[in-house]
Amino acid sequence: MPGLTVRPVKTRRDLKRFVKLPFRLRRDDPQWVPPLIFERMQFLDRSKNPYFEHAEAELFLAWRDGEPVGRISAQVDSRWDTYQGGSDGMFGFVEFEHDREIAAALLDTAAEWVAGKGRARIIGPMDFTTNDELGLLVEGYERRPMILQPWHPPYYRELIEGHGYSKSMDLLMWWLALGELKEGVKFHPAIHEAADRLEAEHGITIRNMDKRDLPNEVRRFMEVYNEAWGDNWGFVPVTEAECEFQAKNLKQILDERWTFVAERDGETLGAALTLPDINQVAAKMNGRLLPFGWLRFLLGRRRIDNVRVFALGVKPAYQHTGIAAAFYIRHLEQASPDAVYGGETGWILEVNEPMNRAMEGMGGTVIKRYRLYERAL
């Protein structure tokens, strides 16, 4: 590998190179959406992201002839050990030129770092956890990613699988044309029936979140999120600090009309958080808010016509009551053909048969598939 080296990111200048590398690699890919540079810098800042309170990570850049040509992270997480067991490390933030040697050097470097931490298996990509941007795109290359989704060219799959990595789990993204449904096509009758019985039979009501009370709303959401997803493959509960960190990043784009809380007697039983797809605007901002990024964002957000269901969950003891069905109906009622036309679900595990059946029952279509890979060390 003449001229090819892989080195850890040690300086702020190198961190900026790490963040900005995709801008060069992906600039000719029309589906790729530039991230906000300052947000990525904060996310990777060990003094700001609460992930580093319970995890270790190393960022690596591949260099050839003095120029960055690839990047990867390697990480180990004590909370993953607690909740998922095993002896795993992870890799993430994969970006590289279409070059087998570069991909191999980065993947081997991450694997060696993880093995050096005493781990027997490496899984990824995760940026950094299953609560962040997750998986490698393996179907749906022709579609632009939505908010908090990565996009990868097809050769990433070829090079990763060609280097001894095998499938660990697939994540499905479902599309629902909510505008069409509102115009006349309903969900499966059982969904409407369950929603109609929610308050009369169970005394449970649905309200929108209140941004003026965001700290408390975040805590309520975290309580539901950690309990509802507790048994899922790969799930690691978020800490209060992590939830607040994410909420601060999302506050400016949060739309109360697309946030729902299920309550009874003051107890939060379920929550649904759906986000406007700001990638429709971010695609034109080139990663920067200044000098004109904010103006583009403020003008462009009015024309956003898709949403992403970031998270929708119900505490296990109340999953029989119809709360999820009521959330689905609320989404349908909020949509309109001339405003928000449709949306994607947050990723759903391919093995989650109840949720995938529910998406089918609402007329959904799988439009993207993300894959997590693993390799024994």
C-alpha positions in Angstrom: 0.0 0.0 0.0 2.5 2.6 -1.1 1.8 6.0 0.4 -1.2 4.8 2.4 -1.2 5.3 6.2 -4.0 5.3 8.8 -3.5 7.6 11.8 -5.7 8.6 14.8 -7.3 12.0 14.9 -5.3 14.0 17.4 -5.9 17.7 16.7 -8.9 19.9 16.1 -7.6 20.5 12.6 -7.7 16.7 11.9 -11.2 16.5 13.5 -12.4 19.0 11.0 -10.8 17.0 8.2 -12.6 13.9 9.5 -16.0 15.8 9.5 -15.5 17.4 6.1 -14.1 14.4 4.2 -17.5 13.3 2.9 -17.9 16.7 1.3 -15.2 15.8 -1.1 -16.1 12.1 -1.5 -19.8 12.6 -2.0 -20.0 16.0 -3.7 -21.1 14.5 -7.0 -23.7 12.1 -5.5 -27.1 13.9 -5.8 -28.7 11.9 -3.0 -26.1 12.8 -0.4 -27.0 15.5 2.1 -24.2 17.5 3.7 -24.4 17.5 7.5 -24.1 20.7 9.5 -20.3 21.0 10.2 -20.7 22.6 13.6 -23.2 20.0 14.8 -20.9 17.1 13.7 -17.9 18.9 15.5 -20.0 19.1 18.7 -21.2 15.5 18.4 -17.5 14.3 18.2 -16.3 16.6 20.9 -15.4 14.4 23.9 -16.1 17.2 26.3 -19.6 17.8 25.0 -21.2 14.5 23.9 -22.3 12.6 27.0 -21.7 9.3 25.1 -18.0 9.6 26.2 -19.1 9.4 29.8 -19.5 5.7 29.4 -17.6 4.8 26.3 -14.2 5.1 24.6 -13.7 5.8 21.0 -10.9 6.5 18.5 -11.3 8.3 15.2 -9.0 7.4 12.3 -8.1 9.0 9.0 -6.6 7.2 6.1 -4.0 9.3 4.3 -2.4 8.9 0.9 0.1 11.4 -0.5 -0.8 14.0 2.1 -4.6 13.9 1.5 -7.3 12.2 3.6 -8.9 9.4 1.6 -11.0 7.6 4.2 -12.2 7.6 7.8 -13.6 5.3 10.5 -14.3 5.2 14.2 -13.7 2.4 16.6 -15.5 2.3 20.0 -16.3 0.3 23.1 -19.3 1.1 25.3 -19.7 -0.1 28.9 -23.5 0.4 28.6 -23.6 -1.9 25.6 -21.8 -4.5 27.7 -24.4 -4.1 30.5 -27.5 -4.3 28.4 -26.4 -6.5 25.4 -23.8 -8.7 27.0 -21.1 -10.4 24.9 -17.7 -9.0 24.2 -18.4 -6.5 21.4 -16.8 -3.4 20.0 -18.1 -1.2 17.2 -17.1 0.7 14.2 -18.7 3.7 12.5 -18.5 6.9 10.5 -17.3 4.9 7.5 -16.3 6.9 4.5 -13.7 6.0 1.9 -12.7 6.3 -1.7 -13.6 3.5 -4.1 -10.4 1.6 -3.3 -10.2 -1.8 -1.8 -6.9 -1.1 0.0 -8.2 2.0 1.7 -11.3 0.1 2.9 -9.3 -2.8 4.1 -6.8 -0.6 6.0 -9.5 1.3 7.8 -11.6 -1.8 8.7 -8.5 -3.6 9.9 -7.4 -0.6 12.0 -10.8 -0.4 13.7 -10.8 -4.2 14.3 -7.3 -4.1 15.8 -8.2 -1.3 18.1 -11.3 -3.1 19.3 -9.4 -6.4 19.7 -6.8 -4.4 21.8 -9.7 -3.6 24.2 -10.2 -7.3 24.8 -13.3 -7.6 22.5 -14.1 -10.7 20.5 -16.4 -9.3 17.9 -16.8 -6.0 16.0 -20.2 -4.7 14.9 -21.2 -1.7 12.8 -21.5 0.8 11.4 -22.9 2.7 14.4 -22.3 6.5 14.8 -21.9 5.8 17.8 -24.8 3.7 19.1 -28.1 2.2 17.9 -29.7 5.5 19.1 -27.6 7.5 16.6 -27.3 7.2 12.8 -27.1 3.5 12.2 -26.3 0.9 9.6 -25.0 0.8 6.0 -27.4 1.6 3.2 -27.9 -1.6 1.1 -31.2 -0.8 -0.6 -32.7 2.5 -1.6 -29.6 4.2 -3.0 -31.8 6.3 -5.4 -33.6 8.0 -2.5 -32.3 11.0 -0.5 -31.8 10.1 3.2 -34.1 11.7 5.7 -33.1 13.5 8.9 -30.7 11.4 11.0 -30.2 8.9 8.2 -26.9 8.2 6.5 -26.4 7.6 2.7 -23.7 5.4 1.3 -22.8 4.5 -2.3 -23.2 0.8 -3.4 -19.4 0.1 -3.4 -19.3 0.4 0.4 -21.3 -2.8 0.7 -19.1 -4.5 -1.8 -15.9 -3.6 -0.1 -17.1 -4.3 3.5 -18.6 -7.7 2.6 -15.5 -8.5 0.6 -13.4 -8.0 3.7 -14.9 -10.7 5.7 -17.9 -8.9 7.3 -21.2 -10.7 7.4 -24.7 -9.5 8.0 -25.7 -9.1 11.7 -29.1 -7.4 11.3 -31.2 -5.4 8.8 -33.2 -2.3 9.6 -36.2 -1.4 7.4 -37.5 2.0 6.5 -41.2 2.1 5.6 -42.9 4.8 3.6 -46.4 5.9 4.3 -48.2 8.2 1.8 -50.3 9.9 4.5 -51.8 12.4 2.2 -53.3 9.7 0.0 -54.6 7.9 3.0 -56.4 11.0 4.3 -57.9 11.5 0.9 -59.9 8.3 1.1 -57.9 5.2 1.9 -58.0 4.3 5.6 -55.7 2.2 7.7 -56.7 -1.4 8.5 -60.1 -1.3 10.4 -58.6 -2.8 13.5 -56.3 0.2 13.9 -59.3 2.6 13.8 -61.3 0.4 16.2 -58.4 0.2 18.8 -57.9 4.0 18.6 -61.6 4.7 19.1 -61.7 2.6 22.4 -58.6 4.2 23.9 -60.2 6.8 26.1 -63.6 5.2 26.6 -62.3 1.8 27.8 -58.9 2.7 29.2 -59.2 6.4 30.3 -56.0 7.2 28.2 -55.8 10.6 26.5 -53.4 11.9 23.8 -51.9 15.3 23.7 -49.1 17.2 21.9 -45.8 17.9 23.6 -45.2 21.4 24.9 -41.9 23.0 23.8 -42.2 25.5 26.7 -41.8 22.5 29.1 -39.2 20.8 27.0 -36.9 19.6 29.9 -39.8 17.7 31.5 -41.1 16.5 28.2 -37.7 15.1 27.4 -37.7 13.2 30.7 -41.1 11.8 30.0 -40.1 10.7 26.5 -36.9 9.1 27.8 -38.8 7.1 30.4 -41.1 5.7 27.6 -38.2 5.2 25.2 -36.0 3.2 27.5 -38.9 1.0 28.7 -40.6 0.4 25.4 -37.4 -0.5 23.5 -35.8 -2.4 26.3 -36.0 -5.9 24.8 -35.0 -4.9 21.3 -31.9 -6.3 19.7 -29.0 -3.9 20.1 -30.9 -1.5 22.3 -29.0 0.5 24.9 -31.0 2.9 27.1 -30.2 6.6 26.7 -29.0 8.5 29.7 -30.7 11.7 30.8 -27.7 13.7 29.7 -27.7 12.0 26.2 -31.4 12.7 25.9 -31.0 16.4 26.8 -28.0 16.6 24.3 -30.1 15.3 21.5 -33.1 17.4 22.5 -31.0 20.6 22.3 -29.9 19.7 18.8 -33.5 19.0 17.7 -35.2 21.9 19.5 -35.1 24.3 16.5 -36.8 21.8 14.2 -39.3 20.3 16.6 -42.9 20.8 15.5 -45.3 20.3 18.4 -48.1 19.3 16.0 -46.1 16.1 15.2 -45.3 15.1 18.8 -47.7 13.0 20.9 -47.9 11.9 24.5 -50.3 9.3 25.9 -51.2 9.8 29.5 -53.5 8.5 32.3 -53.7 10.0 35.8 -50.5 12.0 35.2 -48.5 9.0 34.1 -46.9 8.9 30.7 -47.7 5.6 29.0 -46.5 6.3 25.4 -44.8 8.8 23.3 -44.3 9.5 19.6 -41.8 12.0 18.2 -42.0 12.8 14.5 -39.6 15.3 12.9 -39.9 17.4 9.8 -37.4 16.2 7.2 -35.1 19.1 7.2 -32.8 17.3 4.8 -35.0 18.8 2.1 -33.5 22.1 3.2 -30.1 21.0 4.4 -29.3 19.6 0.9 -28.9 23.3 -0.2 -27.0 24.6 2.8 -23.6 22.8 2.1 -23.1 22.1 5.8 -23.1 25.8 6.9 -25.5 28.2 8.6 -23.5 31.2 7.6 -23.7 33.5 5.8 -27.0 32.3 4.1 -27.7 28.9 5.7 -30.1 30.2 8.3 -32.1 32.2 5.7 -32.3 29.1 3.5 -33.4 27.1 6.5 -36.1 29.5 7.6 -37.5 30.0 4.1 -37.2 26.3 3.1 -38.7 24.8 6.2 -42.1 26.1 5.1 -41.9 23.9 2.0 -41.0 20.7 3.8 -43.6 18.1 2.9 -42.3 14.9 4.4 -41.7 13.8 8.0 -39.8 11.0 9.7 -41.3 9.1 12.6 -38.2 9.3 14.8 -39.6 7.2 17.7 -43.0 5.8 18.6 -43.3 3.6 21.6 -45.6 2.4 24.4 -44.6 1.0 27.8 -45.0 -2.8 27.6 -47.7 -3.0 30.3 -50.0 -0.8 28.1 -49.3 -2.1 24.6 -52.7 -3.8 24.5 -54.7 -0.6 25.0 -54.5 0.8 21.5 -52.1 3.7 22.2 -50.0 2.9 19.2 -53.1 2.8 17.0 -54.2 6.2 18.4 -50.7 7.6 17.5 -51.1 6.3 13.9 -54.5 8.0 13.6 -53.1 11.3 14.9 -50.4 11.2 12.3 -53.1 10.6 9.6 -55.1 13.5 10.9 -52.1 15.8 10.9 -51.2 15.1 7.3 -52.6 16.7 4.3 -52.0 16.4 0.5 -51.1 20.0 0.1 -48.8 20.2 3.2 -47.1 17.2 4.7 -47.8 14.5 2.2 -46.0 11.4 3.6 -43.3 10.1 5.9 -40.9 7.4 6.8 -40.8 5.3 9.9 -37.8 5.2 12.1 -35.9 2.0 11.4 -37.7 -1.2 12.3 -35.7 -4.4 12.9 -36.4 -7.0 10.2 -37.3 -9.5 13.0 -39.9 -7.2 14.6 -42.9 -8.9 13.0 -45.6 -7.1 14.9 -44.4 -3.6 13.8 -43.7 -4.7 10.3 -47.2 -6.2 10.0 -48.6 -2.9 11.4 -46.8 -1.0 8.7 -48.2 -3.3 6.1 -51.7 -2.8 7.6 -51.3 0.9 7.0 -50.4 0.5 3.4 -46.7 1.0 3.9 -43.8 0.1 1.6 -40.2 -0.7 2.5 -38.1 1.8 0.6 -34.7 1.6 2.3 -32.8 -1.1 4.0 -29.8 -0.5 6.3 -27.5 -3.3 7.4 -25.3 -3.9 10.4 -22.3 -6.1 9.9 -20.2 -8.2 12.2 -16.8 -10.0 12.2 -15.2 -12.2 14.8 -11.8 -11.1 16.1 
